[in-house]
Amino acid sequence: MKSMQQRVAMITGGNSGIGFAISAKLASSGFHVILASRNQQKSADAIQQINRLVPGASMESIPLDLASFDSIRKCVDIFHSRQYPLHLLINHAGGLFPGKQASFTRDGFEMTFGTNHLGHFLLTNLLLSDLKRSAPSRVITVSSRLHIPGYGYGPRPNFDYENLKAEKYYNDMVFYKNSKLANIWFAYELNRQLNGSRVTSNAVCPGFVPESIAEKQKSRLSRWFYREFMARMPFARSADEAASSVLFVATDPRYETVGGKFIVDQKEINFSPESYDLEKAQQLWDASVQWCQLSERQ
Ligand SMILES: NC(=O)c1ccc[n+]([C@@H]2O[C@H](COP(=O)([O-])OP(=O)(O)OC[C@H]3O[C@@H](n4cnc5c(N)ncnc54)[C@H](OP(=O)(O)O)[C@@H]3O)[C@@H](O)[C@H]2O)c1
């Protein structure tokens, strides 16, 4: 491991939207920031832009497609070839993949679950020894309050192993909420497994960020609705505010030793009994190990 003056952070999906704002804040807090993202041109542009905002920012990018196990393994190989320590991993990429039909990752998993949960599960596990060697270190998984039954709009989460690949039905919002519940189970179970290692694992909700949702809208009217109308709602957050919520968990001294929390607006919340179900978290962990073939080849 190279000796580095700076603390090293890797963030997935850090080249646009909320992720861009988090990356800029990490750089200005003195981290060497690695953008692990699909689009290398977007990452190069983001690095250039952050350098203008934060003179002397220390950043680089590594290609990563979370919808491909092969790409995740290549990303980790490149990271290892650089011989850096790793003090902070932010599992931020992903989101809701809108549509009436399910789409699938390279390895045949439903895209929302495959990207938001499984991709980050594999990435984190492949980086665990780096995090442990660099301790004290932290893993932050970006989830959403939408995993809480009855919170927000639309149908409730319904995590069903027999419908993980949309065998029975597909609803983009249900699959999104399920993946965000999986993020929480993963963050808590990881924290239990890291007990005594001086690596903590927490989950964060960045808040409802209309400016980021607006970017993905096809119609001009929808973009206007999110940018001009929803952004003025008292419960809305700007990308900058959302990034501050994530940075808080990345830098507050409390979370150097405290893990297993779900943090929203810098407060720990606990509203979903299902998210604390130890057996369900362990079941998902064990299944994810099999799906990612982690037991056979690390
Ligand atoms: N926006 C909200 O109101 C809100 C609320 C609660 C939680 N969140 C959470 O915040 C995070 C970001 O949401 P967002 O609204 O900022 O979404 P976004 O603007 O769509 O950003 C998503 C990021 O994920 C990346 N990504 C998507 N698929 C990927 C893949 N297969 N491999 C690597 N990167 C991939 C995208 O990269 P590309 O540029 O390559 O597409 C992009 O950088 C998500 O975890 C979401 O669940 C958002």
Ligand as a Chemical Component Dictionary entry (heavy atoms), coordinates in Angstrom:
data_LIG
# 
_chem_comp.id                   LIG 
_chem_comp.type                 NON-POLYMER 
_chem_comp.pdbx_formal_charge   0 
_chem_comp.three_letter_code    LIG 
# 
loop_
_chem_comp_atom.comp_id 
_chem_comp_atom.atom_id 
_chem_comp_atom.alt_atom_id 
_chem_comp_atom.type_symbol 
_chem_comp_atom.charge 
_chem_comp_atom.model_Cartn_x 
_chem_comp_atom.model_Cartn_y 
_chem_comp_atom.model_Cartn_z 
_chem_comp_atom.pdbx_ordinal 
LIG N1  N1  N 0  -32.933 12.263 -6.222  1  
LIG C1  C1  C 0  -33.594 12.021 -5.116  2  
LIG O1  O1  O 0  -34.575 12.711 -4.762  3  
LIG C2  C2  C 0  -33.137 10.889 -4.214  4  
LIG C3  C3  C 0  -33.841 10.673 -3.019  5  
LIG C4  C4  C 0  -33.427 9.638  -2.182  6  
LIG C5  C5  C 0  -32.338 8.853  -2.533  7  
LIG N2  N2  N 1  -31.690 9.099  -3.713  8  
LIG C6  C6  C 0  -30.530 8.230  -4.026  9  
LIG O2  O2  O 0  -29.437 9.045  -4.397  10 
LIG C7  C7  C 0  -28.629 8.363  -5.366  11 
LIG C8  C8  C 0  -28.466 9.223  -6.605  12 
LIG O3  O3  O 0  -29.722 9.580  -7.080  13 
LIG P1  P1  P 0  -29.853 10.733 -8.137  14 
LIG O4  O4  O 0  -31.251 11.194 -8.114  15 
LIG O5  O5  O -1 -28.731 11.712 -7.962  16 
LIG O6  O6  O 0  -29.673 9.916  -9.471  17 
LIG P2  P2  P 0  -28.926 10.342 -10.817 18 
LIG O7  O7  O 0  -28.836 11.806 -10.943 19 
LIG O8  O8  O 0  -29.633 9.569  -11.880 20 
LIG O9  O9  O 0  -27.501 9.746  -10.589 21 
LIG C9  C9  C 0  -27.325 8.403  -10.585 22 
LIG C10 C10 C 0  -25.857 8.100  -10.773 23 
LIG O10 O10 O 0  -25.724 6.677  -10.782 24 
LIG C11 C11 C 0  -24.948 6.338  -11.893 25 
LIG N3  N3  N 0  -25.268 5.009  -12.387 26 
LIG C12 C12 C 0  -26.463 4.541  -12.797 27 
LIG N4  N4  N 0  -26.336 3.268  -13.223 28 
LIG C13 C13 C 0  -25.019 2.946  -13.065 29 
LIG C14 C14 C 0  -24.250 1.790  -13.346 30 
LIG N5  N5  N 0  -24.788 0.694  -13.896 31 
LIG N6  N6  N 0  -22.929 1.802  -13.061 32 
LIG C15 C15 C 0  -22.353 2.909  -12.539 33 
LIG N7  N7  N 0  -23.026 4.037  -12.270 34 
LIG C16 C16 C 0  -24.345 4.049  -12.534 35 
LIG C17 C17 C 0  -25.249 7.397  -12.957 36 
LIG O11 O11 O 0  -24.183 7.387  -13.854 37 
LIG P3  P3  P 0  -24.343 7.756  -15.424 38 
LIG O12 O12 O 0  -24.012 9.205  -15.439 39 
LIG O13 O13 O 0  -23.361 6.894  -16.086 40 
LIG O14 O14 O 0  -25.761 7.463  -15.805 41 
LIG C18 C18 C 0  -25.314 8.649  -12.096 42 
LIG O15 O15 O 0  -24.045 9.151  -11.846 43 
LIG C19 C19 C 0  -29.336 7.051  -5.664  44 
LIG O16 O16 O 0  -28.770 6.036  -4.866  45 
LIG C20 C20 C 0  -30.778 7.334  -5.231  46 
LIG O17 O17 O 0  -31.458 6.150  -4.858  47 
LIG C21 C21 C 0  -32.065 10.093 -4.553  48 
# 
loop_
_chem_comp_bond.comp_id 
_chem_comp_bond.atom_id_1 
_chem_comp_bond.atom_id_2 
_chem_comp_bond.value_order 
_chem_comp_bond.pdbx_ordinal 
LIG N1  C1  SING 1  
LIG C1  O1  DOUB 2  
LIG C1  C2  SING 3  
LIG C2  C3  SING 4  
LIG C2  C21 DOUB 5  
LIG C3  C4  DOUB 6  
LIG C4  C5  SING 7  
LIG C5  N2  DOUB 8  
LIG N2  C6  SING 9  
LIG N2  C21 SING 10 
LIG C6  O2  SING 11 
LIG C6  C20 SING 12 
LIG O2  C7  SING 13 
LIG C7  C8  SING 14 
LIG C7  C19 SING 15 
LIG C8  O3  SING 16 
LIG O3  P1  SING 17 
LIG P1  O4  DOUB 18 
LIG P1  O5  SING 19 
LIG P1  O6  SING 20 
LIG O6  P2  SING 21 
LIG P2  O7  DOUB 22 
LIG P2  O8  SING 23 
LIG P2  O9  SING 24 
LIG O9  C9  SING 25 
LIG C9  C10 SING 26 
LIG C10 O10 SING 27 
LIG C10 C18 SING 28 
LIG O10 C11 SING 29 
LIG C11 N3  SING 30 
LIG C11 C17 SING 31 
LIG N3  C12 SING 32 
LIG N3  C16 SING 33 
LIG C12 N4  DOUB 34 
LIG N4  C13 SING 35 
LIG C13 C14 SING 36 
LIG C13 C16 DOUB 37 
LIG C14 N5  SING 38 
LIG C14 N6  DOUB 39 
LIG N6  C15 SING 40 
LIG C15 N7  DOUB 41 
LIG N7  C16 SING 42 
LIG C17 O11 SING 43 
LIG C17 C18 SING 44 
LIG O11 P3  SING 45 
LIG P3  O12 DOUB 46 
LIG P3  O13 SING 47 
LIG P3  O14 SING 48 
LIG C18 O15 SING 49 
LIG C19 O16 SING 50 
LIG C19 C20 SING 51 
LIG C20 O17 SING 52 
# 
